[in-house]
């Protein structure tokens, strides 16, 4: 058999994609020698990555590169490679695309197209002994997140993909653009992004801190807009917006995003940083509720996905005011 001898029709008809791993080719009856012969100079195939082959002589497409990266990163460990792969599965194992490539596949306009990227980041378990090679950059995680799937491609959740992208970026404007788009486009909430950046130990970088400040401002503006729309659309009484509550003697009780003084109902948007959420909000809420003020906490995600349900929660809190003791007198000031 020379390099121009065509393969038996069986593998060609049975493969589901023109990018295949060595294990998948073996499962379709293609020997290592046949694969090597097809990949000789001028042959119909080419080796895309170690153990991954493009069954076409032309330039790899976006899809080819992504699938190749996943097949390379998802191949089983050396001791398990002789097992027969499941032909019905994609062969990606636990690997998933992350970083800028994942953002591009999520549809971020601020991320370069996959074909323009010099590398594709793939996330794998920390225990995998796998090297970065060619256009594949291996990133490891102690605990892998649950992937999101787009057109059959496993992607790291947006928050994790953002953190992995930011880790590789030094341009402040690019970092700000992708973080802002994440919130403005409704991909995720600011606090979850900050939490992921903190876990990746990226908040010590000056350009990341500046971008996070802009992210939180953007997230709050989007959430406030949805809150105003909820009040108008569902016919809730107009509250006092963005006020501070304090005791008559001057003791500060906390700032709230909306307050209905007649019913003593306050609404708090969950747009603080993770540390503020953990430390400040519970203390303020406990203090206000001891004084008879009902505090409703609303997350940006709830405002995006279920304003009708939230309006019922707020209205129910107002109606419950008729059955409880009058709240203590509090001073309301603009925030």
C-alpha positions, 0 to 999 in steps of 0.5 A: 500500500502506498500513500496514494492507495485509497482507504477502504470505504468503511472508515470514510462512511462511518466517521462522523467528522473529518477530525478524528483521534487515533483511537477513533480511527482504530475503532473504525478499522484504520491501523496506525500504519494506514494513518501514517501513510495517509499523512505523508507529504502530499497525502490526503490527510494531515496530523493536526495535533499529536494523536489527532488527524484532519482527514483533509489536506486543506487549511483547518477550519474553526470547527476543525481546530476546536474539535482537534483541541478537544480531542487532544485534551480529552484523550484518555491517559496513556494507560487507558488508550487501548480501550475501544472508544464509544463511537457514539460520543465525541471523544472529548472526555472531560475537556472543555474550551475556555478563555477567549476561544470559549467567549468567541463561541458564546458570541462575544463580539469583544473576543476575536474570532476563533480562527484569529486566535493563536491558541485555543484554551482547554480546561482539563482536570488537574491530575491530567499529565498533558502538555500544551502544544501547537495551538492548544493551551492546557489549563487545569482545574482542581474541580471542573465546572459543569460545561455549557454546550453550544452546537455540541461543543463543551464550553466552560461557564462564562465566568470561568472562561472570562477568568481564564481569558483575563489571566492571559490579557494585559491590555486594560481596554480589552479586559474592560470590554469583555467584562462589560459585554458579559454583563450587558449581554446578560451572560452572567452577573457581576458578583459571580464574575468577581468571585471567579476572578478572585478565585483565580487571584487576578484582583491584584492586577491594577488593570483588572481592578479598574475593569472590575470597578467598571463591571460593577457600575455597569451591572448595577445600572443594568439591574436598576433599569430592570427594577424600574421597569418591574415597578412600572410594568407590574403596577407597584406603588412608586417607592423612594429610590436609592435612599439611606435609612437611619435612626432619628438619633443618627444611627446609620441603618443602611442604604436600600435601592427602593423603600416603601415607607407606608408599608416599611418594605425595603428592597436591596439589589444584590450588586455588591462585591462578594465581600460586601454581600457576605459581611455588610448585607446580613448585618444591615438586614438583621438590624432593619428587620429588628425595627420592623422593616421588611427587607426583600433582596433581589438578585440581578439574575432574578430581575432578568429572568422572573420579574413577574414573580418578584413583583408578587413577592414585593406586593405580598410583603406590602400586604403583610404590613397590615398584619404586623406591628408598626415599624419603628420610625426611621429617617429617610435620606437621599443616597 
